[in-house]
Amino acid sequence: MIKKTSTIILTICLFMLISNNAFADLLEQTLDESTLKALLNKGELVLLEEEDGRIKHIDYAILINAPLDNVWQVMTDFESYPEFIPGQKVSKIIDRQSNDVMVKSAVEFKFMGVGSTVKYTTKYIINKPELITFDTKKNRATGSYKLIPIDGGKHVVLFRSKDIENDNFTGVVKILIDKKSEMESSLYLSPLRINMKAIKKRAERS
């Protein structure tokens, strides 16, 4: 059983190296529902894409024991983010036009005793069951969320894809990353996991 699971994961990783398909589409098309559920019942699925030794893209998947509508409501309730996402201090809708929503955010984080607050504005393109995130500063799409219902709609697999820019961190944190590149994956993956687990917890409670 362990060998079979390892083979499946290896196949996924190899396929990602030669394909431009999104992680969500890849798993949805490659794995049957029972296999996908079995893998996610053991934990999260994470794929990191590197270029020249630096992380360029992260794909993440988690199983949520709630129907799609519950998860979708939590994800799109932007102004409630500070209530359940750790470190999220501000999340305010500043513009809404049809399926496009502009959200102003402020997030606090600490790394090796160094605290920092990051402020940014994100454009969300809402097209259920997919939510695309758009970097307003650089005017480009940076990733997306995608929901895939399983078990007849009783549960959902939540996927998150995110493009990474090497200039996201500044000051002391950037110096630490430049000196110890192995810290980079933790810096990017940790907040992503915190957010996804917070969405999971909120949706399952509702």
C-alpha positions in Angstrom: 0.0 0.0 0.0 2.8 2.4 0.8 4.6 1.5 -2.4 1.5 2.2 -4.4 0.9 5.6 -2.8 4.5 6.6 -3.4 4.2 5.6 -7.0 1.2 7.8 -7.5 2.8 10.8 -5.9 6.0 10.2 -8.0 3.9 10.0 -11.1 2.2 13.3 -10.2 5.6 15.0 -9.7 7.0 13.7 -13.0 3.9 14.8 -14.9 4.1 18.3 -13.4 7.7 18.6 -14.8 6.6 18.1 -18.4 3.1 19.7 -18.3 1.8 23.2 -18.0 -1.6 22.1 -16.7 -2.7 23.5 -13.4 -2.3 21.2 -10.3 -6.0 21.1 -9.8 -6.7 20.0 -13.4 -3.9 17.5 -13.2 -5.1 15.7 -10.1 -8.7 15.9 -11.2 -8.0 14.2 -14.5 -5.2 11.8 -13.4 -6.6 10.4 -10.1 -10.0 8.9 -9.5 -12.1 10.3 -6.7 -11.4 7.5 -4.2 -7.6 7.7 -4.7 -7.6 11.5 -4.4 -9.6 11.2 -1.2 -7.3 8.5 0.2 -4.2 10.7 -0.3 -5.8 13.8 1.2 -7.1 11.9 4.2 -3.4 11.4 5.1 -2.6 15.1 4.9 -2.1 17.9 2.4 -0.6 17.6 -1.1 2.1 20.2 -1.9 4.2 20.6 -5.0 7.0 23.2 -5.2 8.4 24.4 -8.6 11.9 25.8 -8.6 14.0 27.8 -11.0 17.7 28.5 -10.5 17.4 27.2 -6.9 14.5 29.6 -6.0 10.8 28.8 -5.6 8.7 30.0 -8.5 5.3 28.3 -8.0 3.4 26.5 -5.2 0.5 24.1 -5.6 -1.4 23.0 -2.6 -4.5 20.8 -2.0 -6.5 20.0 1.1 -9.7 18.0 1.8 -12.5 19.9 3.6 -15.4 18.0 5.2 -18.0 20.4 4.0 -20.1 21.0 0.8 -18.8 23.3 -1.9 -21.3 26.1 -1.1 -20.1 26.3 2.5 -16.5 26.6 1.5 -17.3 29.1 -1.2 -19.1 31.3 1.2 -16.2 31.3 3.6 -13.7 32.0 0.8 -15.6 35.0 -0.6 -16.5 36.5 2.7 -13.4 38.7 2.4 -14.2 41.2 5.1 -14.5 38.4 7.7 -11.0 37.2 7.1 -9.6 38.9 10.3 -12.1 36.9 12.3 -10.6 33.5 11.5 -7.3 33.9 9.6 -4.3 34.3 12.0 -2.3 37.5 11.3 -4.9 39.0 9.1 -5.5 42.5 10.5 -7.3 44.2 7.7 -9.4 42.9 4.9 -11.7 45.5 3.4 -13.6 45.6 0.1 -12.8 48.9 -1.6 -14.5 48.2 -5.0 -16.9 45.7 -6.4 -17.9 45.5 -10.1 -19.9 42.4 -11.1 -17.6 39.4 -10.5 -14.5 41.6 -9.8 -13.8 42.5 -6.2 -10.9 44.7 -5.0 -9.8 44.0 -1.4 -7.3 46.0 0.7 -5.4 43.8 3.2 -2.8 44.1 6.0 -1.1 40.9 7.4 1.2 40.7 10.3 3.9 37.9 10.5 6.9 37.1 12.5 10.1 35.2 11.4 12.9 34.4 13.8 11.7 37.1 16.1 11.5 39.7 13.3 8.0 41.1 13.0 6.6 42.8 9.9 3.2 44.0 8.5 2.6 43.6 4.8 0.0 45.8 3.1 -1.4 45.1 -0.3 -4.4 45.2 -2.6 -5.7 42.2 -4.4 -8.3 41.8 -7.2 -10.4 38.7 -7.0 -12.1 37.4 -10.1 -15.1 35.4 -8.8 -16.2 32.6 -11.1 -17.6 29.8 -9.0 -16.1 27.3 -8.3 -12.8 29.2 -9.1 -11.5 32.3 -7.5 -8.6 34.0 -9.3 -6.2 36.2 -7.5 -4.8 39.2 -9.3 -1.7 41.3 -8.3 -2.9 44.9 -8.8 0.6 46.3 -8.3 2.1 44.3 -11.2 -1.1 44.0 -13.1 -1.0 40.2 -13.5 -2.8 37.0 -12.3 -0.8 35.4 -9.5 -2.8 32.3 -8.8 -6.2 30.8 -8.0 -8.4 28.8 -5.7 -10.4 25.9 -7.2 -13.1 23.8 -5.5 -13.8 20.2 -6.6 -16.8 18.4 -5.0 -16.5 14.7 -4.1 -18.6 12.2 -2.3 -21.7 13.4 -4.1 -21.0 17.0 -3.0 -20.7 16.2 0.7 -17.0 17.1 0.8 -14.7 19.3 -1.4 -11.1 19.3 -2.4 -9.7 22.9 -2.2 -6.7 23.7 -4.4 -4.5 26.7 -4.2 -2.0 27.7 -6.8 0.4 30.7 -6.3 3.1 32.2 -8.3 6.1 33.5 -6.4 8.2 36.6 -6.9 11.7 36.7 -5.4 11.2 40.3 -4.3 8.3 39.6 -2.0 10.5 40.0 1.1 12.6 42.9 2.0 15.0 44.0 4.8 16.3 41.5 7.4 14.1 38.7 6.1 15.4 39.1 2.5 19.0 39.0 3.9 18.3 35.8 5.8 16.7 34.1 2.7 19.7 35.1 0.5 22.1 33.6 3.1 20.0 30.5 3.8 17.8 29.7 0.8 16.4 26.6 2.6 14.3 29.0 4.7 12.4 30.2 1.6 10.0 27.2 1.3 9.0 27.6 4.9 8.4 31.3 4.5 6.1 30.9 1.5 4.4 27.6 2.5 3.7 28.4 6.2 1.3 31.3 5.6 -0.4 29.5 2.7 -1.0 26.5 5.0 -2.3 28.7 7.8 -4.8 30.4 5.5 -6.0 27.1 3.9 -6.4 25.4 7.3 -8.3 28.4 8.6 -10.7 28.2 5.7 -11.1 24.5 6.3 -11.8 25.0 10.0 -14.3 27.8 9.3 -16.2 25.9 6.6 -16.4 22.6 8.6 -17.8 24.5 11.6 -20.4 26.2 9.5 
